[in-house]
Each structure stands twice: as structure tokens, then as C-alpha cells.
Amino acid sequence: MINPTTAFRLIRIQRVLLRYGLDEFVFNLHLFRPLRYLTYLSPSYFLGKRKGLRGERLRKALEDLGPIFVKFGQILSTRQDLLPPDIGEELSRLQDNVPPFADDLARQIIESSLEVPIEEVFSTFSPSPLASASVAQVHTATLHTGEDVVVKVLRPGIEKIINSDVGLLYTLAELANKYWGEAKRLKPLDVVKEFDHTIHDELDLVREAANASQLRRNFEHSEHLYVPDVYWDYTRQNVMVMERIYGTPIGKIDQLREKGVDLKLLAERGVEIFFAQVFRDNFFHADMHPGNIFASDDAKYLAVDFGIMGSVTLEDQRYLAENFLAFFQRDYLRVAQLHIESGWVPKETRVDEFESAIRAVCEPIFEKPLKEISYGHLLLRLFQTARRFDMEVQPQLVLLQKTLLNIEGLGRQLYPDLDLWQTAKPYLEEWYKNKVGPKATFNKLKEHLPMMGEKLPELPEMMYQVLSDASKGELEVKWRSAQLEEIKQQMAKNHRKSIMAICGGSLLISAAVILGLDGFSPLMLGDAPLTTWVLGVLGGILLFNALD
């Protein structure tokens, strides 16, 4: 059931959409075209409220609706190849140009968190924000020691807004689970839980500072990526102070060209950084839209905003690497086998059929530059294939998939002729050789050698004990299986139900016998003895529970 808070939020969303005349977007969708005549029932149609271009109206509506909707717009803005130019250009303004909150309020938050006047920390402080995003805004400042820094401040009341919108997402996910046939495969509730965890991590700037420090260590001597330093003495849950970086926003392609930046090298380095973060470090920047990425004149990436970071399990990491390599080698049989082995598609799926479907989707994209590939069409075909074979969404990989789309979108903007596959393939082959090949086996043995040497003297005694127990018939093997435990529990449950059914039936029969005997009873209820009623009710309850 929809609670009052969620209901009011839905009403507000509807009002915002009507205020900006966005009913035209809804009725232009293929699904709603048969109902497009309903636009004449929209108040905005007659009152002329569609002021401004459609891209501007969409951007303003997302800003009014709050941080979760702004983030949705940010994700869309990274794929301008899939959007009309006017909408793509407007949505790109959501990356760092969200309306700021009051200057004096930012100052109050900083002084309250640091518990000192702002002049004691900074020799200069700019009250107007350098950039303003959906969750926080950034001010420039200078420390008394002379370092240029940026001060990130969380928006006041942001947690309440996010909790409200996440609650709405949970409601929609629960409704989808009940009434949508695709819910079992797409796991909307699990996806929302993953998003809930991610968005709330952004509300703790101490966590973000720790993320930045870890990523800085991972790329400490890298020529590809620079991560600014954190000033821990001035970092709190809602305030963070970091080194200020100077570079060109990655989305300003014309400015990068004017400065002579090698765009091909920059695009290739972006792909290499992504795969290094995922497969070398298992710790990746998961919010790489153009507002968070800058470039130096020597084609080095400069990253900011580390609130959303991702990682994958070692098992998923290996499956992903093998899948990528199999794709690059056009080994679609191996791709199909990996999906079945990992449980991403049902075990009973026919490998040959799945292989054929994957080949039909992927074969057309190879040996083509990015500018000649229709990724919208490709994604649509992949979704159709996934639906046909009941492929389940992996919620733990949603962040990774989003980041890969961002990287591909950046690469397309920087250098449309970038060969994504040839850039990534050598890196993955090297990773796979180090993690799975003979070298990896030798390294694992070397790593565990001290522990093996420590346990080796105990092996003869343990072997003797096992053989001794076996010869005496005292050897016990303890083995647990999730499936067997489930069967055991089901058998116990069935046994309890059988007992309840027998007892319930016996009580009902006893009640019938007593009633039929017409025996004398000092306590009567209507025309029947009270004992008959008690036995009958108890027997009925037991039978009902046994049949449930």
C-alpha cells in the first residue's frame, strides 16, 4: 500500500511535470501514442505553460524534483549520441551547474562543523560556489599555509529529500514485483537497494575523503590519472577540504583542441584507467560524468567527487574478465558457457541457442570505430536477447555497467574513431595471464608457502588419526548442503502438518461421536454439549493450519 508521504511525492512529481509541460514527452513515447489525444486534457496545453525550449524545460523539471532526478539527468547527459542535440546540451548543465543554496548558509555549515570561525581556517574564502551539484556545492579557498583548496559542503536537508525519493523507488519496486512479469529477472527491489546504499554513501564526506585517499594511493605514480590530496584536519561528515586542481573540463572539447591536448591519447587513457581500476585495484570511480573529470595539457586525467565508488567480488571480476576476452576473440560459445556457469542465465539454457543469439547481436559491432556503431540499437538487441533467455540483472554490477557507459560516452566525445576493443584487449590479456595462468599459480604458491610450511609437520599426525578412526569404524564425515537442508526443513514441515491433520481429524471425529451419543453434559451451548464445541473448534484450527 502506498503511504501518505509517497502519495504526496507522486502528486508533486505530477505537478512539476505539468508545470513544465512535459506531458508531451510522455505522450510522444511509442507506448503512449494511442493515448496522445489526452494531451488536449492537460491544463498546460490550454494555459500555454510550455515556456522555453523542451531541453530547458526538462532540465528545470529535474532540478526541481531533486537530487535523484538530477543524477538520472547526469547519466543521460553522458550519452549525447543517444539524445537529440538540444536535450543533450541542456542536460550537460546538470553536471556542475545545479542552482546553489545561500552563501551565508554554506558559511554557517562550515563554521558549525569545524567549530571555529571560518577566518581561523582560511586566509581567503569565496562565498559564491565554484560549482554546485545535486548533493553538495564547492567553494574555493586558501589555507593560511598558502595552499589553494576547495571546500565541499553538503546541501542542508538533503538526507530528508533523498530518503523520500528512495522510499518512492522502493514502493515502485514492490509494485513491480507484484504486478510485472519481468520483475523476477530484472530484480527491481535489489537494484533499488543497491542504489539506496550508493546514494547514502554520498552523504558522508568522511567516507568520500577516504575513497579519494585510497584512489590517490592506487595511482600515486601514474601518468594517466591524478587524484587531489585530502586535508583531514578540516574534513567532517558534511564538510570536506581538498587540494584544488587546475585543468580543462573533459566535456569542453573545443578548449582541449585549442590547448593542443592529444584527444586520441586522452580517450585511450580513459579506457585504460577504467580497466585498471576494475581489474587491477577492484576499486573504481563510479560517477565519471564530465562534471567530475578534468584534463591537463599533457593529456592526464584529473578526477574529483569520490562519493560513489564501486567494487566487485573476485568471482564476478574473473567472470567479467573472461567475458570481455571471449567477446574480443569472438568466442561466443565461451561467452554463453560463462553466463550459464555464473548463474546469470538458467542452468537449463541450451548453449548452442544462446551462443547463436549472442553472435547475432555482437558480430556487427567489431572492426568498426565508435562513430559507426549504434549503441542504442545494440543495447536494445541485447535487452531483447536477455529477455528471451531469462537473463537476470546482477544488482552488484549495476554501478560497473553505468561507469562503462560513462567511459564509452566520454571516449565517443573525445575521439569518435577510438577502437575500444583494441585499447582494452592487451590490458585484459595481461591481467588474465597474471591472475589465472601459470605465473598466477606460482605466485599463489609462493604467497601461501610460509603457511604451508607451518602446517606441514602436523599432516602426518592428522593422516594417522584419520586412518585410525577409519579402521575402528569411528570415522565421521560431516557434510552440509543448502539443497539438503532445504529438503530436510520441508520434510519436517510436512511431518508437522501431517500430525496436525491427524490430531485435527481425531478431534472432529470425537466431537461428532459425543454429539451423536446424546450423552448428559452439565454444560450445554445451544443444543450441543460445550465439549463438542471445544473439540470441534480445536480440530478445525488444526486442520486449517495443516492445509495452509
C-alpha positions as CSV (number, residue, x, y, z in Angstrom):
1,M,0.0,0.0,0.0
2,I,1.3,3.5,-0.9
3,N,1.9,5.5,2.3
4,P,0.8,9.2,2.5
5,T,4.4,10.5,2.1
6,T,4.8,8.6,-1.1
7,A,1.4,9.7,-2.4
8,F,2.2,13.3,-1.8
9,R,5.5,12.9,-3.5
10,L,3.8,11.4,-6.6
11,I,1.4,14.3,-6.7
12,R,4.3,16.8,-6.5
13,I,6.1,14.9,-9.4
14,Q,2.9,15.2,-11.5
15,R,2.6,18.9,-10.7
16,V,6.2,19.6,-11.7
17,L,5.8,17.6,-15.0
18,L,2.6,19.6,-15.8
19,R,4.2,22.9,-14.8
20,Y,7.0,22.5,-17.3
21,G,4.7,21.0,-20.0
22,L,6.5,17.6,-20.0
23,D,3.3,15.7,-20.8
24,E,4.4,16.0,-24.4
25,F,7.5,13.7,-23.6
26,V,5.2,11.1,-22.1
27,F,2.7,11.0,-24.9
28,N,5.4,11.0,-27.6
29,L,6.6,7.7,-26.3
30,H,5.7,4.7,-28.6
31,L,3.8,3.1,-25.7
32,F,1.5,6.0,-25.2
33,R,1.0,7.2,-28.8
34,P,-2.6,5.7,-28.9
35,L,-3.4,8.0,-26.0
36,R,-1.8,11.1,-27.3
37,Y,-5.1,12.8,-27.8
38,L,-5.2,13.1,-23.9
39,T,-2.7,16.0,-24.3
40,Y,-5.7,18.1,-25.0
41,L,-6.9,17.4,-21.5
42,S,-3.6,18.7,-20.0
43,P,-4.0,22.2,-18.4
44,S,-0.6,23.2,-19.8
45,Y,-1.9,22.7,-23.3
46,F,-4.6,25.4,-23.0
47,L,-2.9,27.7,-20.5
48,G,0.3,27.9,-22.6
49,K,2.7,26.9,-19.8
50,R,5.3,25.5,-22.2
51,K,7.6,28.4,-21.9
52,G,11.1,27.8,-23.1
53,L,12.7,25.0,-25.3
54,R,11.9,21.4,-24.4
55,G,15.5,20.7,-23.3
56,E,15.5,23.7,-20.9
57,R,12.1,22.7,-19.5
58,L,13.3,19.1,-18.9
59,R,16.4,20.3,-17.1
60,K,14.5,22.7,-14.9
61,A,12.0,19.9,-14.0
62,L,14.7,17.5,-13.0
63,E,16.3,20.3,-10.9
64,D,13.0,20.9,-9.1
65,L,12.4,17.2,-8.5
66,G,15.6,16.8,-6.5
67,P,19.0,15.0,-6.4
68,I,17.9,11.6,-7.6
69,F,16.3,13.0,-10.7
70,V,19.3,15.2,-11.3
71,K,21.6,12.2,-11.2
72,F,19.3,10.5,-13.7
73,G,19.8,13.5,-16.0
74,Q,23.5,13.4,-15.4
75,I,23.7,9.8,-16.6
76,L,21.7,10.6,-19.7
77,S,24.0,13.6,-20.4
78,T,27.0,11.3,-20.9
79,R,25.2,9.6,-23.8
80,Q,24.6,12.6,-26.0
81,D,24.9,10.3,-29.0
82,L,21.6,8.8,-28.0
83,L,19.9,12.1,-27.3
84,P,18.6,15.0,-29.5
85,P,21.2,17.8,-29.5
86,D,19.0,20.3,-27.7
87,I,18.2,17.9,-24.9
88,G,21.8,16.6,-24.6
89,E,23.2,20.2,-24.4
90,E,20.8,21.2,-21.6
91,L,21.2,18.0,-19.5
92,S,25.0,18.6,-19.6
93,R,24.4,21.7,-17.5
94,L,23.2,19.4,-14.6
95,Q,26.8,18.1,-14.2
96,D,28.0,21.1,-12.2
97,N,25.5,23.9,-12.7
98,V,22.6,23.0,-10.3
99,P,21.2,26.1,-8.6
100,P,23.2,26.7,-5.4
101,F,21.9,27.3,-1.9
102,A,22.5,30.6,0.0
103,D,26.1,31.7,0.5
104,D,25.6,32.6,4.2
105,L,24.1,29.1,4.8
106,A,27.3,27.5,3.5
107,R,29.4,29.6,5.8
108,Q,27.2,28.6,8.8
109,I,27.6,24.9,8.0
110,I,31.4,25.1,7.7
111,E,31.8,27.1,10.9
112,S,29.4,24.8,12.8
113,S,31.2,21.6,11.6
114,L,34.7,22.9,12.2
115,E,33.7,24.7,15.4
116,V,35.8,27.7,14.6
117,P,35.3,30.9,12.7
118,I,36.0,30.5,9.0
119,E,38.8,33.1,9.2
120,E,40.8,30.9,11.5
121,V,41.0,28.1,8.9
122,F,41.2,30.0,5.6
123,S,43.0,33.2,4.7
124,T,40.6,33.7,1.8
125,F,37.2,32.1,1.2
126,S,34.9,32.6,-1.8
127,P,31.3,32.9,-0.7
128,S,30.0,32.1,-4.2
129,P,30.3,28.5,-5.2
130,L,32.7,27.3,-7.9
131,A,30.3,24.5,-8.8
132,S,27.0,23.3,-7.5
133,A,25.7,19.7,-7.8
134,S,22.7,17.8,-6.7
135,V,24.1,16.7,-3.3
136,A,26.7,19.4,-2.5
137,Q,28.4,22.5,-3.7
138,V,32.1,23.5,-3.8
139,H,33.7,26.8,-2.7
140,T,37.3,27.9,-3.4
141,A,39.6,28.9,-0.5
142,T,43.2,29.4,0.5
143,L,44.7,27.9,3.7
144,H,46.9,30.1,6.0
145,T,49.8,27.9,4.9
146,G,49.3,29.1,1.3
147,E,47.7,26.0,-0.4
148,D,44.8,26.5,-2.7
149,V,41.9,24.3,-1.7
150,V,38.2,23.6,-2.4
151,V,35.6,23.2,0.3
152,K,32.8,20.8,-0.4
153,V,29.6,21.4,1.6
154,L,26.5,19.1,1.7
155,R,23.2,20.7,0.9
156,P,21.1,21.3,4.1
157,G,18.2,18.9,4.4
158,I,19.4,16.8,1.6
159,E,19.1,13.5,3.5
160,K,15.3,14.0,4.1
161,I,14.8,14.6,0.4
162,I,16.8,11.6,-0.7
163,N,15.0,9.4,1.9
164,S,11.7,10.5,0.5
165,D,12.7,9.7,-3.1
166,V,14.3,6.4,-2.2
167,G,11.1,5.4,-0.4
168,L,9.2,6.2,-3.6
169,L,11.6,3.9,-5.5
170,Y,11.0,1.1,-3.0
171,T,7.3,1.5,-3.4
172,L,7.5,1.3,-7.2
173,A,9.9,-1.7,-7.0
174,E,7.5,-3.5,-4.7
175,L,4.6,-2.8,-7.0
176,A,6.7,-4.1,-9.9
177,N,7.5,-7.3,-8.0
178,K,3.8,-7.9,-7.6
179,Y,2.4,-6.9,-10.9
180,W,5.2,-7.0,-13.5
181,G,6.1,-10.3,-15.2
182,E,9.7,-9.2,-15.8
183,A,10.4,-8.4,-12.1
184,K,11.9,-11.8,-11.3
185,R,14.5,-11.4,-14.0
186,L,15.2,-7.7,-13.6
187,K,15.2,-7.7,-9.7
188,P,13.9,-4.1,-9.2
189,L,13.9,-4.3,-5.4
190,D,17.6,-5.5,-5.4
191,V,18.6,-2.7,-7.8
192,V,16.9,-0.1,-5.6
193,K,18.6,-1.5,-2.5
194,E,22.0,-1.2,-4.3
195,F,21.1,2.4,-5.3
196,D,20.0,3.2,-1.8
197,H,23.3,2.1,-0.4
198,T,25.2,4.1,-3.0
199,I,23.3,7.3,-2.7
200,H,23.5,7.3,1.1
201,D,27.3,6.8,0.9
202,E,27.4,10.2,-0.8
203,L,26.0,11.9,2.3
204,D,29.1,11.1,4.3
205,L,32.1,13.3,3.2
206,V,34.5,11.5,5.6
207,R,33.8,8.3,3.6
208,E,34.3,10.3,0.3
209,A,37.6,11.6,1.6
210,A,38.7,8.1,2.5
211,N,37.8,7.0,-1.0
212,A,39.9,9.8,-2.5
213,S,42.9,8.8,-0.4
214,Q,42.6,5.2,-1.5
215,L,42.3,6.1,-5.2
216,R,45.2,8.5,-4.8
217,R,47.4,5.7,-3.4
218,N,46.4,3.4,-6.3
219,F,47.5,6.0,-8.9
220,E,50.3,7.6,-6.9
221,H,52.9,7.5,-9.7
222,S,50.6,7.2,-12.6
223,E,50.9,9.3,-15.8
224,H,47.3,8.7,-16.6
225,L,45.3,9.9,-13.5
226,Y,45.9,12.5,-10.8
227,V,43.8,12.5,-7.6
228,P,43.9,15.6,-5.3
229,D,45.1,15.3,-1.7
230,V,42.7,15.5,1.3
231,Y,43.2,17.8,4.3
232,W,41.9,15.6,7.0
233,D,42.2,18.2,9.8
234,Y,39.3,20.1,8.1
235,T,37.1,17.2,7.0
236,R,33.9,16.3,8.7
237,Q,30.7,14.4,7.7
238,N,29.2,17.4,5.9
239,V,32.4,19.4,5.1
240,M,35.5,18.3,3.1
241,V,38.6,20.2,2.2
242,M,40.7,19.0,-0.7
243,E,43.6,20.3,-2.8
244,R,42.4,22.4,-5.7
245,I,43.2,21.2,-9.2
246,Y,43.5,23.2,-12.4
247,G,42.5,21.6,-15.7
248,T,40.1,21.8,-18.6
249,P,36.7,20.1,-18.1
250,I,36.7,16.9,-20.1
251,G,33.4,18.0,-21.9
252,K,35.0,21.2,-23.3
253,I,36.3,19.6,-26.4
254,D,37.0,22.8,-28.3
255,Q,39.1,24.2,-25.4
256,L,41.1,20.9,-25.3
257,R,41.8,21.2,-29.0
258,E,42.9,24.9,-28.6
259,K,45.4,23.8,-26.0
260,G,46.8,21.1,-28.2
261,V,45.7,18.2,-26.0
262,D,46.1,14.8,-27.7
263,L,42.4,13.7,-27.7
264,K,43.2,10.2,-29.1
265,L,45.7,9.6,-26.2
266,L,43.2,11.0,-23.7
267,A,40.4,8.7,-24.9
268,E,42.7,5.7,-24.8
269,R,43.9,6.6,-21.3
270,G,40.3,6.8,-20.1
271,V,39.7,3.2,-21.2
272,E,43.0,2.1,-19.6
273,I,42.1,3.9,-16.3
274,F,38.7,2.2,-16.2
275,F,40.1,-1.3,-16.7
276,A,43.0,-0.6,-14.2
277,Q,40.5,0.4,-11.5
278,V,38.2,-2.5,-12.1
279,F,40.7,-5.4,-12.7
280,R,43.9,-4.3,-11.0
281,D,42.6,-2.5,-8.0
282,N,38.9,-3.6,-7.8
283,F,38.1,-0.1,-6.7
284,F,36.7,2.2,-9.3
285,H,35.3,5.8,-9.6
286,A,31.6,5.1,-10.4
287,D,30.5,8.7,-11.1
288,M,32.6,9.7,-14.1
289,H,30.4,12.1,-15.8
290,P,32.1,15.1,-17.5
291,G,31.4,17.4,-14.5
292,N,33.8,15.3,-12.3
293,I,36.6,14.8,-14.8
294,F,39.2,17.4,-16.0
295,A,42.3,17.1,-18.2
296,S,45.7,18.6,-18.0
297,D,47.6,19.9,-21.1
298,D,49.6,16.7,-21.2
299,A,46.5,14.5,-21.5
300,K,46.4,13.5,-17.9
301,Y,43.1,12.9,-16.2
302,L,42.3,14.9,-13.0
303,A,39.4,13.5,-11.0
304,V,37.1,15.0,-8.4
305,D,34.0,13.8,-6.5
306,F,34.6,10.4,-5.0
307,G,31.3,9.9,-3.2
308,I,30.3,6.9,-5.4
309,M,33.0,4.2,-5.7
310,G,32.4,0.6,-6.7
311,S,34.0,-2.8,-6.4
312,V,33.0,-6.3,-7.5
313,T,33.6,-9.8,-5.9
314,L,36.6,-11.7,-7.1
315,E,34.3,-14.3,-8.7
316,D,32.4,-11.6,-10.7
317,Q,35.7,-9.9,-11.6
318,R,37.0,-13.2,-13.1
319,Y,33.8,-13.8,-15.0
320,L,33.8,-10.3,-16.3
321,A,37.4,-10.5,-17.5
322,E,36.8,-13.9,-19.2
323,N,33.6,-12.5,-20.8
324,F,35.4,-9.4,-22.1
325,L,38.3,-11.6,-23.5
326,A,35.8,-14.0,-25.1
327,F,34.0,-11.1,-26.7
328,F,37.2,-9.6,-28.1
329,Q,38.2,-13.0,-29.5
330,R,34.6,-13.6,-30.9
331,D,34.4,-16.8,-28.9
332,Y,30.6,-16.6,-28.4
333,L,30.5,-20.2,-27.2
334,R,32.7,-19.3,-24.3
335,V,30.5,-16.3,-23.6
336,A,27.4,-18.4,-23.5
337,Q,29.1,-21.0,-21.2
338,L,30.3,-18.3,-18.8
339,H,26.8,-16.9,-18.4
340,I,25.4,-20.3,-17.6
341,E,28.3,-21.2,-15.3
342,S,27.9,-17.9,-13.4
343,G,24.1,-18.4,-13.0
344,W,23.3,-15.3,-14.9
345,V,21.0,-17.4,-17.1
346,P,19.2,-20.5,-16.1
347,K,21.2,-23.7,-16.0
348,E,18.8,-25.5,-18.4
349,T,19.5,-22.9,-21.2
350,R,20.7,-24.6,-24.4
351,V,24.3,-23.4,-25.0
352,D,24.1,-23.5,-28.8
353,E,20.9,-21.4,-28.9
354,F,22.4,-18.8,-26.5
355,E,25.7,-18.7,-28.5
356,S,23.8,-18.1,-31.8
357,A,21.8,-15.3,-30.2
358,I,24.9,-13.5,-28.8
359,R,26.7,-13.9,-32.2
360,A,23.8,-12.2,-34.0
361,V,23.9,-9.2,-31.6
362,C,27.7,-8.7,-31.3
363,E,29.2,-9.7,-34.6
364,P,28.1,-6.5,-36.4
365,I,30.0,-4.2,-33.9
366,F,33.5,-5.5,-34.4
367,E,36.1,-3.8,-36.6
368,K,34.1,-0.6,-36.6
369,P,35.0,2.8,-34.9
370,L,32.7,4.1,-32.2
371,K,31.2,6.7,-34.5
372,E,29.8,4.0,-36.8
373,I,28.3,1.9,-34.0
374,S,24.6,2.4,-33.0
375,Y,24.9,1.6,-29.3
376,G,21.2,2.4,-28.8
377,H,20.3,-0.3,-31.3
378,L,22.9,-2.7,-29.8
379,L,21.6,-2.2,-26.3
380,L,18.0,-2.8,-27.5
381,R,19.1,-6.1,-29.1
382,L,21.0,-7.2,-26.0
383,F,17.9,-6.5,-23.8
384,Q,15.7,-8.5,-26.2
385,T,18.2,-11.4,-26.1
386,A,18.4,-11.2,-22.3
387,R,14.6,-11.3,-22.0
388,R,14.4,-14.3,-24.4
389,F,16.8,-16.4,-22.2
390,D,15.5,-15.1,-18.8
391,M,18.9,-13.5,-18.1
392,E,18.7,-12.0,-14.6
393,V,20.0,-8.5,-13.7
394,Q,23.0,-8.5,-11.4
395,P,22.4,-5.7,-9.0
396,Q,26.0,-5.8,-7.8
397,L,27.2,-4.9,-11.3
398,V,24.8,-2.0,-12.0
399,L,27.4,0.6,-10.9
400,L,30.0,-1.1,-13.1
401,Q,27.7,-1.1,-16.1
402,K,26.8,2.6,-15.5
403,T,30.5,3.5,-15.3
404,L,31.4,1.6,-18.5
405,L,28.6,3.6,-20.3
406,N,30.1,6.8,-19.0
407,I,33.6,5.9,-20.1
408,E,32.3,4.9,-23.6
409,G,30.3,8.1,-23.8
410,L,33.4,10.2,-22.9
411,G,35.5,8.3,-25.4
412,R,33.0,9.0,-28.2
413,Q,33.0,12.7,-27.4
414,L,36.8,12.9,-27.3
415,Y,37.8,10.7,-30.2
416,P,35.0,9.1,-32.2
417,D,37.4,6.8,-34.0
418,L,38.6,5.2,-30.8
419,D,38.8,1.4,-31.0
420,L,37.6,0.5,-27.6
421,W,38.3,-3.2,-28.1
422,Q,41.9,-2.9,-29.2
423,T,42.6,-0.5,-26.4
424,A,41.2,-2.8,-23.7
425,K,42.2,-6.2,-25.1
426,P,46.0,-6.1,-24.3
427,Y,45.3,-4.9,-20.7
428,L,42.8,-7.7,-20.1
429,E,45.1,-10.4,-21.6
430,E,47.9,-9.3,-19.3
431,W,45.5,-9.3,-16.3
432,Y,44.2,-12.7,-17.1
433,K,47.8,-14.1,-17.5
434,N,48.7,-12.7,-14.1
435,K,45.6,-13.9,-12.3
436,V,44.8,-17.3,-13.9
437,G,47.8,-18.5,-15.9
438,P,51.0,-20.5,-14.7
439,K,52.5,-17.3,-13.4
440,A,49.5,-16.7,-11.2
441,T,49.6,-20.3,-9.8
442,F,53.3,-19.9,-9.0
443,N,52.6,-16.5,-7.2
444,K,49.8,-18.1,-5.2
445,L,52.1,-21.0,-4.1
446,K,54.8,-18.6,-3.2
447,E,52.3,-16.5,-1.2
448,H,51.0,-19.5,0.8
449,L,54.3,-21.2,1.2
450,P,55.0,-19.9,4.8
451,M,51.6,-21.1,5.9
452,M,52.0,-24.5,4.2
453,G,55.5,-24.9,5.9
454,E,53.9,-24.1,9.2
455,K,51.1,-26.8,8.8
456,L,53.3,-29.5,7.1
457,P,54.6,-31.0,10.4
458,E,51.0,-31.6,11.5
459,L,50.0,-33.6,8.4
460,P,51.4,-37.0,9.3
461,E,49.6,-36.9,12.7
462,M,46.4,-35.8,11.1
463,M,46.6,-38.6,8.4
464,Y,47.3,-41.2,11.1
465,Q,44.3,-40.0,13.1
466,V,42.0,-40.3,10.1
467,L,43.3,-43.8,9.2
468,S,43.0,-44.9,12.8
469,D,39.4,-43.7,13.1
470,A,38.5,-45.4,9.7
471,S,40.0,-48.8,10.8
472,K,37.9,-48.7,14.0
473,G,34.7,-47.7,12.2
474,E,34.6,-44.4,14.0
475,L,35.3,-42.0,11.1
476,E,32.6,-39.4,10.7
477,V,32.1,-37.2,7.7
478,K,30.2,-34.0,8.2
479,W,28.7,-32.5,5.1
480,R,26.2,-29.8,4.7
481,S,24.4,-28.9,1.6
482,A,22.0,-25.9,1.1
483,Q,19.7,-28.1,-1.0
484,L,19.7,-30.9,1.5
485,E,19.0,-28.5,4.4
486,E,16.1,-27.1,2.4
487,I,14.7,-30.6,1.8
488,K,15.2,-31.5,5.4
489,Q,13.2,-28.4,6.5
490,Q,10.5,-29.1,4.1
491,M,10.2,-32.8,5.3
492,A,10.0,-31.6,8.9
493,K,7.3,-29.1,7.9
494,N,5.3,-31.7,6.1
495,H,5.7,-34.0,9.1
496,R,4.3,-31.4,11.4
497,K,1.4,-30.8,9.1
498,S,0.6,-34.5,8.9
499,I,0.5,-34.7,12.7
500,M,-1.8,-31.6,12.9
501,A,-4.1,-33.1,10.3
502,I,-4.4,-36.4,12.2
503,C,-5.0,-34.6,15.5
504,G,-7.5,-32.2,13.9
505,G,-9.4,-35.0,12.3
506,S,-9.4,-37.0,15.5
507,L,-10.8,-34.1,17.5
508,L,-13.5,-33.5,14.9
509,I,-14.5,-37.2,15.0
510,S,-14.5,-37.2,18.8
511,A,-16.8,-34.1,18.7
512,A,-19.2,-35.9,16.3
513,V,-19.2,-39.1,18.4
514,I,-20.1,-37.1,21.6
515,L,-22.8,-35.2,19.8
516,G,-24.2,-38.4,18.4
517,L,-24.3,-40.2,21.7
518,D,-26.7,-37.5,23.2
519,G,-25.0,-38.0,26.5
520,F,-25.7,-35.9,29.5
521,S,-23.4,-32.9,29.9
522,P,-23.8,-30.4,32.7
523,L,-22.5,-27.6,30.4
524,M,-24.5,-27.1,27.2
525,L,-24.1,-24.4,24.5
526,G,-27.3,-24.3,22.4
527,D,-28.3,-27.9,21.6
528,A,-24.8,-29.4,21.9
529,P,-22.5,-30.1,24.8
530,L,-19.8,-27.5,25.4
531,T,-17.2,-30.3,25.0
532,T,-18.4,-30.8,21.4
533,W,-17.8,-27.2,20.6
534,V,-14.3,-27.1,22.1
535,L,-13.2,-30.3,20.4
536,G,-14.7,-29.2,17.0
537,V,-13.1,-25.7,17.1
538,L,-9.7,-27.1,18.1
539,G,-9.9,-29.8,15.4
540,G,-10.9,-27.2,12.7
541,I,-8.0,-24.9,13.6
542,L,-5.5,-27.8,13.4
543,L,-6.9,-28.9,10.1
544,F,-6.8,-25.4,8.7
545,N,-3.2,-25.0,9.7
546,A,-2.3,-28.4,8.2
547,L,-3.9,-27.4,4.8
548,D,-2.3,-23.9,4.8
